[in-house]
Amino acid sequence: MLFVITGPSGCGKTTLVRQVMENVKNVQFSVSHTTRKKRNSEKEGRDYYFVAKSEFEQMIKEEKLAEWTVIHGNHYGTSKREIEKKGTRCYLLLDINVQGAEQIKSKLKRSVFIFILPPLFEELKARLEERGQESPDSIKERLEVARKDIRFYPDFDYIIINAKLKKASKELEAIILSTRCRLDIKKKEIVPILRSFSEDR
């Protein structure tokens, strides 16, 4: 089962995903490909697969990506292989931007789509500034994109307002755990139980 988690830049979706992975069993993170430079705190294969632009463009040409987009001049995308390899073994969390989520929605309709909102625009602006990773122009650009991104919230199955990290992470955990109890997920597991109630026994 694929859980697609998105929201405007700075809403805290990556932090939420990491917290949930610490607390919920049988959950893995879908690692995206990107052409941007690796930050000092990031690790190859854990945060992203860092590739050259030419390699990324080849993946697009060969239709190896389930979704991709260009953000602030850098390419980001999720390989089909990543979803196929991990998604069949566990519950897979996909942390991507809104445009990528819309692409996935058009292809993998049975996935669960979750939109993360900041409590207020001003709070989002403060978070981006506090990160200290962006120039003033970059922050301004991200905020303009955020104004557009939030218009897509009605397309999603669940909304989480990330005002308090602990509460928001519990809500994300609840969505994942409740999905595990859906009939289509439990169908194989309940077959022997139903058989045990058969009148022929």
TIZA-401613 format. One line per 4 residues: number of its first residue (from 1); their letters; for each residue x, y, z of N, C-alpha, C. Coordinates in Angstrom, 1 decimal. Layout:
<sites>
NUM = A = X,Y,Z,X,Y,Z,X,Y,Z ~ ...
</sites>
This chain:
<sites>
1 = MLFV = 0.8,-1.2,0.0,0.0,0.0,0.0,0.9,1.2,0.0 ~ 0.6,2.2,-0.9,1.3,3.4,-1.0,0.6,4.6,-0.3 ~ 1.3,5.3,0.6,0.8,6.5,1.2,1.5,7.7,0.6 ~ 0.8,8.5,-0.1,1.4,9.7,-0.7,1.1,10.9,0.2
5 = ITGP = 2.2,11.5,0.7,2.2,12.6,1.6,2.7,13.8,1.0 ~ 1.9,14.9,1.0,2.4,16.1,0.3,1.9,17.3,1.1 ~ 2.3,18.5,0.6,2.0,19.8,1.2,3.0,20.8,0.8 ~ 2.8,22.0,1.1,3.7,23.1,0.7,5.1,22.9,1.3
9 = SGCG = 6.1,23.4,0.7,7.5,23.3,1.2,7.5,24.0,2.6 ~ 8.1,23.3,3.6,8.2,23.8,5.0,7.0,23.4,5.9 ~ 6.1,22.6,5.4,4.9,22.3,6.2,5.3,21.2,7.2 ~ 6.4,20.5,7.1,6.9,19.6,8.0,6.6,18.1,7.6
13 = KTTL = 6.3,17.9,6.4,5.9,16.5,6.0,7.1,15.5,6.2 ~ 8.3,15.9,5.9,9.5,15.0,6.0,9.7,14.6,7.5 ~ 9.5,15.6,8.4,9.7,15.3,9.8,8.6,14.4,10.3 ~ 7.4,14.6,9.8,6.3,13.7,10.2,6.5,12.3,9.7
17 = VRQV = 7.0,12.1,8.5,7.3,10.8,7.9,8.4,10.1,8.8 ~ 9.4,10.8,9.2,10.5,10.2,10.0,9.9,9.7,11.3 ~ 9.1,10.5,11.9,8.5,10.2,13.2,7.7,8.9,13.1 ~ 6.8,8.9,12.1,6.0,7.7,11.9,6.8,6.5,11.7
21 = MENV = 7.8,6.6,10.9,8.7,5.4,10.6,9.3,4.8,11.9 ~ 9.6,5.7,12.9,10.1,5.2,14.2,9.1,4.5,15.0 ~ 7.8,4.8,14.8,6.7,4.3,15.7,5.9,3.2,15.1 ~ 5.8,3.1,13.8,5.0,2.1,13.1,5.8,1.1,12.4
25 = KNVQ = 5.5,-0.2,12.7,6.2,-1.3,12.1,5.8,-1.5,10.6 ~ 6.7,-2.2,9.8,6.4,-2.5,8.5,6.1,-1.3,7.6 ~ 6.9,-0.3,7.8,6.7,1.0,7.0,8.1,1.3,6.5 ~ 8.2,1.7,5.2,9.4,2.1,4.6,9.2,3.4,3.9
29 = FSVS = 10.3,4.1,3.6,10.3,5.4,3.0,10.7,5.3,1.5 ~ 9.9,5.9,0.6,10.2,5.8,-0.8,11.2,6.9,-1.1 ~ 12.4,6.6,-1.5,13.5,7.5,-1.7,13.4,8.0,-3.2 ~ 13.3,9.4,-3.3,13.2,10.0,-4.6,14.6,10.2,-5.2
33 = HTTR = 14.6,10.5,-6.5,15.8,10.9,-7.3,15.8,12.4,-7.4 ~ 16.9,13.0,-7.4,17.0,14.5,-7.6,18.3,14.8,-8.2 ~ 18.3,16.0,-8.9,19.5,16.5,-9.5,20.2,17.6,-8.7 ~ 19.6,17.9,-7.6,20.2,19.0,-6.8,21.4,18.5,-6.0
37 = KKRN = 22.2,19.4,-5.5,23.4,19.0,-4.7,23.0,18.5,-3.3 ~ 23.8,17.5,-2.9,23.5,16.9,-1.6,23.9,17.9,-0.5 ~ 23.0,18.0,0.5,23.4,18.8,1.7,24.2,18.0,2.7 ~ 24.9,18.7,3.6,25.8,18.0,4.5,25.1,17.0,5.4
41 = SEKE = 23.9,17.3,5.7,23.1,16.4,6.6,22.5,15.2,5.9 ~ 22.6,15.2,4.6,21.9,14.2,3.8,22.8,13.0,3.5 ~ 22.2,11.9,3.3,22.9,10.6,2.9,22.3,10.0,1.7 ~ 23.2,9.6,0.8,22.8,9.0,-0.5,22.0,7.7,-0.2
45 = GRDY = 20.9,7.6,-0.8,20.1,6.4,-0.6,19.1,6.4,0.6 ~ 19.4,7.3,1.5,18.5,7.5,2.6,17.5,8.7,2.4 ~ 18.1,9.8,2.0,17.3,11.0,1.8,16.9,11.1,0.3 ~ 17.8,10.9,-0.5,17.6,11.0,-2.0,18.6,10.1,-2.7
49 = YFVA = 18.3,9.8,-4.0,19.3,9.3,-4.9,19.8,10.5,-5.7 ~ 21.0,10.9,-5.5,21.5,12.1,-6.2,22.1,11.7,-7.5 ~ 21.5,12.3,-8.6,22.0,11.9,-9.9,22.2,13.1,-10.8 ~ 23.0,12.9,-11.9,23.2,14.0,-12.8,22.0,14.3,-13.6
53 = KSEF = 21.9,15.5,-14.1,20.7,15.9,-14.9,20.6,15.0,-16.1 ~ 21.7,14.6,-16.8,21.6,13.8,-17.9,21.0,12.4,-17.6 ~ 21.4,11.8,-16.4,20.8,10.6,-16.0,19.3,10.7,-15.7 ~ 18.9,11.8,-15.1,17.5,12.0,-14.8,16.7,12.1,-16.1
57 = EQMI = 17.2,12.8,-17.0,16.5,13.0,-18.3,16.4,11.7,-19.1 ~ 17.4,10.8,-18.9,17.3,9.5,-19.5,16.2,8.7,-18.9 ~ 16.1,8.8,-17.6,15.0,8.1,-16.9,13.6,8.5,-17.4 ~ 13.5,9.8,-17.6,12.2,10.4,-18.2,12.0,9.8,-19.6
61 = KEEK = 13.0,9.8,-20.4,12.9,9.3,-21.8,12.5,7.8,-21.8 ~ 13.1,7.0,-20.9,12.8,5.6,-20.8,11.5,5.3,-20.0 ~ 10.8,6.3,-19.5,9.6,6.1,-18.8,9.8,5.3,-17.5 ~ 10.9,5.6,-16.8,11.2,4.9,-15.6,10.7,5.6,-14.3
65 = LAEW = 10.0,6.7,-14.5,9.6,7.5,-13.4,8.1,7.4,-13.2 ~ 7.6,7.2,-12.0,6.1,7.3,-11.7,5.6,8.7,-11.7 ~ 6.5,9.6,-11.3,6.2,11.0,-11.3,7.5,11.8,-11.3 ~ 7.5,13.0,-11.8,8.6,13.9,-11.7,8.2,15.3,-11.9
69 = TVIH = 9.1,16.2,-11.4,8.8,17.6,-11.6,10.1,18.4,-11.4 ~ 10.0,19.7,-11.8,11.2,20.6,-11.6,10.8,21.6,-10.6 ~ 11.7,21.7,-9.5,11.4,22.7,-8.5,12.7,23.5,-8.3 ~ 12.5,24.9,-8.5,13.6,25.8,-8.3,14.8,25.4,-9.1
73 = GNHY = 14.6,24.9,-10.3,15.6,24.5,-11.3,16.2,23.2,-11.1 ~ 15.8,22.4,-10.1,16.2,21.1,-9.8,15.2,20.0,-10.1 ~ 15.6,18.9,-10.7,14.6,17.8,-11.0,14.4,16.9,-9.8 ~ 13.2,16.5,-9.6,12.8,15.5,-8.5,11.9,14.5,-9.1
77 = GTSK = 12.0,13.2,-8.7,11.1,12.2,-9.2,11.2,10.9,-8.5 ~ 10.2,10.1,-8.6,10.1,8.8,-8.0,10.1,7.7,-9.0 ~ 11.1,6.8,-8.9,11.2,5.7,-9.9,10.1,4.7,-9.7 ~ 9.7,4.1,-10.8,8.7,3.0,-10.7,9.3,1.8,-10.0
81 = REIE = 10.6,1.6,-10.2,11.2,0.5,-9.5,11.2,0.6,-8.0 ~ 11.4,1.9,-7.5,11.3,2.1,-6.1,10.0,1.7,-5.5 ~ 8.9,2.0,-6.1,7.6,1.7,-5.7,7.3,0.2,-5.8 ~ 7.7,-0.4,-6.9,7.5,-1.8,-7.1,8.3,-2.6,-6.1
85 = KKGT = 9.6,-2.2,-5.9,10.5,-3.0,-5.0,10.1,-3.0,-3.6 ~ 9.7,-1.8,-3.1,9.4,-1.7,-1.6,7.9,-1.8,-1.4 ~ 7.0,-1.4,-2.3,5.6,-1.4,-2.1,5.0,-2.7,-2.0 ~ 5.6,-3.7,-2.5,5.0,-5.1,-2.4,5.3,-5.8,-1.1
89 = RCYL = 6.3,-5.2,-0.4,6.8,-5.9,0.8,6.3,-5.2,2.1 ~ 5.8,-3.9,2.0,5.5,-3.2,3.2,4.6,-2.0,2.8 ~ 4.3,-1.2,3.8,3.5,0.0,3.6,4.6,1.1,3.3 ~ 4.4,1.7,2.1,5.4,2.7,1.6,4.9,4.1,1.7
93 = LLDI = 5.8,5.0,2.3,5.5,6.4,2.5,6.2,7.2,1.4 ~ 5.5,7.9,0.6,6.0,8.7,-0.4,5.9,10.2,-0.1 ~ 7.0,10.9,0.2,7.0,12.3,0.5,7.4,13.1,-0.7 ~ 6.4,13.7,-1.3,6.7,14.4,-2.6,5.9,15.7,-2.6
97 = NVQG = 6.2,16.6,-3.6,5.4,17.8,-3.8,4.1,17.6,-4.4 ~ 3.3,18.7,-4.4,1.9,18.6,-4.8,1.7,18.1,-6.3 ~ 2.6,18.6,-7.1,2.5,18.3,-8.6,2.8,16.8,-8.8 ~ 3.8,16.3,-8.0,4.1,14.9,-8.1,3.0,14.0,-7.6
101 = AEQI = 2.3,14.5,-6.5,1.2,13.7,-5.9,0.0,13.6,-6.9 ~ -0.2,14.7,-7.6,-1.3,14.7,-8.6,-1.0,13.7,-9.7 ~ 0.3,13.6,-10.1,0.7,12.6,-11.1,0.4,11.2,-10.6 ~ 0.8,10.9,-9.4,0.6,9.6,-8.8,-0.9,9.3,-8.8
105 = KSKL = -1.7,10.3,-8.4,-3.1,10.1,-8.2,-3.8,9.7,-9.5 ~ -3.2,10.2,-10.6,-3.8,9.8,-11.9,-3.4,8.4,-12.4 ~ -2.4,7.8,-11.7,-1.9,6.5,-12.1,-2.2,5.4,-11.1 ~ -2.1,5.7,-9.8,-2.2,4.7,-8.8,-3.4,5.1,-7.9
109 = KRSV = -4.6,5.0,-8.3,-5.8,5.5,-7.6,-6.0,4.8,-6.3 ~ -5.5,3.6,-6.1,-5.8,2.9,-4.9,-4.9,3.3,-3.7 ~ -4.0,4.2,-4.0,-3.1,4.7,-2.9,-3.9,5.6,-2.0 ~ -3.3,5.9,-0.8,-3.9,6.8,0.1,-3.2,8.2,0.0
113 = FIFI = -4.0,9.3,-0.2,-3.4,10.6,-0.4,-3.7,11.5,0.8 ~ -2.6,12.1,1.3,-2.6,12.9,2.6,-2.0,14.2,2.3 ~ -2.7,15.3,2.7,-2.2,16.6,2.5,-1.9,17.3,3.9 ~ -0.6,17.8,4.0,-0.2,18.4,5.2,-0.3,19.9,5.1
117 = LPPL = -1.0,20.5,6.0,-1.1,22.0,6.0,-0.4,22.6,7.2 ~ 0.2,23.7,7.0,0.8,24.5,8.2,-0.4,25.2,8.9 ~ -0.3,25.6,10.1,-1.4,26.2,10.8,-1.8,27.6,10.2 ~ -0.8,28.3,9.7,-1.1,29.6,9.1,0.0,29.9,8.1
121 = FEEL = -0.2,30.8,7.1,0.8,31.2,6.2,2.0,31.8,6.9 ~ 1.7,32.7,7.9,2.8,33.3,8.6,3.7,32.3,9.3 ~ 3.1,31.2,9.8,3.9,30.1,10.4,4.8,29.4,9.4 ~ 4.3,29.2,8.2,5.0,28.6,7.2,6.2,29.5,6.8
125 = KARL = 6.0,30.8,6.7,7.1,31.7,6.4,8.2,31.7,7.5 ~ 7.7,31.6,8.7,8.7,31.6,9.8,9.5,30.3,9.8 ~ 8.9,29.2,9.5,9.6,27.9,9.5,10.7,27.9,8.4 ~ 10.3,28.4,7.2,11.3,28.5,6.1,12.5,29.4,6.4
129 = EERG = 12.2,30.5,7.1,13.3,31.4,7.5,14.2,30.8,8.6 ~ 13.5,30.1,9.5,14.3,29.5,10.6,15.2,28.3,10.2 ~ 14.9,27.7,9.1,15.7,26.6,8.6,17.1,27.1,8.2 ~ 17.1,28.3,7.7,18.4,28.9,7.3,19.1,28.3,6.1
133 = QESP = 18.3,27.6,5.3,18.9,26.9,4.1,18.6,27.6,2.8 ~ 17.8,28.6,2.9,17.3,29.3,1.7,17.7,30.8,1.7 ~ 17.9,31.4,0.5,18.1,32.8,0.4,16.7,33.5,0.5 ~ 16.6,34.8,0.8,15.3,35.5,0.8,14.5,35.3,-0.5
137 = DSIK = 15.2,35.3,-1.6,14.5,35.2,-2.9,13.9,33.8,-3.0 ~ 14.7,32.8,-2.6,14.2,31.4,-2.6,13.0,31.2,-1.7 ~ 13.0,31.8,-0.5,11.9,31.7,0.4,10.7,32.4,-0.2 ~ 10.9,33.5,-0.8,9.7,34.2,-1.5,9.1,33.4,-2.5
141 = ERLE = 10.0,32.7,-3.3,9.5,31.8,-4.4,8.7,30.6,-3.8 ~ 9.2,30.0,-2.8,8.6,28.9,-2.1,7.2,29.3,-1.6 ~ 7.1,30.4,-1.0,5.8,30.9,-0.5,4.8,31.2,-1.6 ~ 5.3,31.7,-2.7,4.4,31.9,-3.8,3.8,30.5,-4.4
145 = VARK = 4.7,29.5,-4.4,4.3,28.2,-4.8,3.3,27.6,-3.8 ~ 3.6,27.9,-2.5,2.7,27.4,-1.5,1.3,27.9,-1.6 ~ 1.2,29.1,-2.0,-0.2,29.8,-2.2,-0.9,29.0,-3.3 ~ -0.2,28.5,-4.3,-0.8,27.7,-5.4,-1.1,26.3,-4.9
149 = DIRF = -0.1,25.7,-4.2,-0.3,24.3,-3.8,-1.5,24.0,-2.9 ~ -1.8,24.9,-2.0,-2.9,24.6,-1.1,-4.3,24.6,-1.7 ~ -4.3,25.1,-2.9,-5.6,25.0,-3.7,-6.0,23.6,-4.0 ~ -5.0,22.7,-4.0,-5.3,21.3,-4.4,-5.7,20.4,-3.2
153 = YPDF = -5.9,21.0,-2.0,-6.2,20.1,-0.9,-7.5,19.3,-1.0 ~ -8.5,19.8,-1.8,-9.8,19.0,-1.9,-9.5,17.7,-2.7 ~ -8.4,17.5,-3.4,-8.1,16.3,-4.1,-7.7,15.2,-3.3 ~ -7.4,15.4,-2.0,-6.8,14.4,-1.1,-7.8,13.8,-0.2
157 = DYII = -7.4,12.6,0.3,-8.3,11.8,1.1,-8.3,12.3,2.6 ~ -7.1,12.7,3.0,-7.0,13.2,4.4,-6.2,14.5,4.5 ~ -6.6,15.3,5.5,-5.9,16.6,5.8,-5.4,16.5,7.2 ~ -4.1,16.8,7.3,-3.5,17.0,8.7,-2.9,18.4,8.8
161 = INAK = -3.3,19.1,9.9,-2.8,20.4,10.1,-1.7,20.3,11.1 ~ -0.5,20.6,10.6,0.7,20.4,11.4,1.0,21.6,12.3 ~ 0.2,21.8,13.3,0.4,22.9,14.3,1.3,22.4,15.4 ~ 1.0,21.2,15.9,1.7,20.5,17.0,2.3,19.2,16.4
165 = LKKA = 3.6,19.1,16.4,4.2,17.9,15.7,3.7,16.6,16.3 ~ 3.6,16.5,17.6,3.2,15.2,18.2,1.8,14.8,17.8 ~ 0.9,15.8,17.8,-0.5,15.5,17.4,-0.6,15.1,16.0 ~ 0.1,15.9,15.1,0.1,15.6,13.7,0.7,14.2,13.4
169 = SKEL = 1.7,13.8,14.0,2.3,12.5,13.8,1.4,11.4,14.2 ~ 0.7,11.6,15.3,-0.3,10.6,15.8,-1.4,10.5,14.8 ~ -1.8,11.6,14.2,-2.9,11.5,13.2,-2.4,10.8,11.9 ~ -1.2,11.0,11.5,-0.6,10.3,10.4,-0.5,8.8,10.7
173 = EAII = -0.1,8.5,11.9,0.0,7.1,12.3,-1.4,6.4,12.3 ~ -2.4,7.2,12.8,-3.8,6.6,12.8,-4.3,6.3,11.4 ~ -4.0,7.2,10.4,-4.4,7.0,9.0,-3.8,5.7,8.5 ~ -2.5,5.5,8.8,-1.8,4.3,8.3,-2.4,3.0,8.9
177 = LSTR = -2.5,3.1,10.3,-3.0,1.9,11.0,-4.5,1.6,10.6 ~ -5.3,2.6,10.4,-6.7,2.3,10.1,-6.8,1.7,8.7 ~ -5.9,2.1,7.8,-6.0,1.6,6.4,-5.6,0.1,6.4 ~ -4.8,-0.3,7.3,-4.5,-1.7,7.4,-5.7,-2.6,7.7
181 = CRLD = -6.8,-2.0,8.2,-8.0,-2.7,8.6,-9.0,-2.7,7.5 ~ -8.7,-2.1,6.4,-9.7,-2.1,5.3,-10.0,-3.5,4.8 ~ -11.2,-3.7,4.3,-11.6,-5.0,3.8,-10.7,-5.5,2.7 ~ -10.4,-4.7,1.7,-9.5,-5.2,0.6,-8.1,-5.6,1.1
185 = IKKK = -7.7,-5.0,2.2,-6.4,-5.3,2.7,-6.4,-6.6,3.6 ~ -7.5,-6.8,4.3,-7.7,-7.9,5.2,-8.3,-9.2,4.5 ~ -8.6,-9.0,3.3,-9.4,-10.1,2.6,-8.8,-11.5,2.7 ~ -7.5,-11.6,2.4,-6.8,-12.9,2.4,-6.7,-13.4,3.9
189 = EIVP = -6.4,-12.5,4.8,-6.2,-12.8,6.2,-7.5,-13.4,6.8 ~ -8.7,-12.9,6.4,-9.9,-13.4,7.0,-10.5,-14.6,6.4 ~ -10.0,-15.1,5.3,-10.5,-16.3,4.6,-10.5,-17.5,5.5 ~ -9.4,-17.9,6.2,-9.5,-19.0,7.1,-10.5,-18.8,8.3
193 = ILRS = -10.6,-17.6,8.7,-11.6,-17.3,9.8,-13.0,-17.6,9.3 ~ -13.3,-17.1,8.1,-14.7,-17.3,7.6,-14.9,-18.8,7.3 ~ -13.9,-19.5,6.9,-14.1,-20.9,6.6,-14.4,-21.7,7.9 ~ -13.8,-21.2,9.0,-14.0,-21.9,10.3,-15.5,-21.8,10.8
197 = FSED = -16.2,-20.8,10.2,-17.6,-20.6,10.5,-18.5,-21.3,9.6 ~ -18.0,-22.0,8.6,-18.8,-22.7,7.6,-19.7,-23.8,8.3 ~ -20.9,-24.0,7.7,-21.8,-25.0,8.3,-21.4,-26.4,8.0 ~ -20.5,-26.5,7.0,-20.0,-27.8,6.6,-19.0,-28.4,7.6
201 = R = -18.5,-27.6,8.6,-17.5,-28.0,9.5,-18.1,-28.7,10.7
</sites>
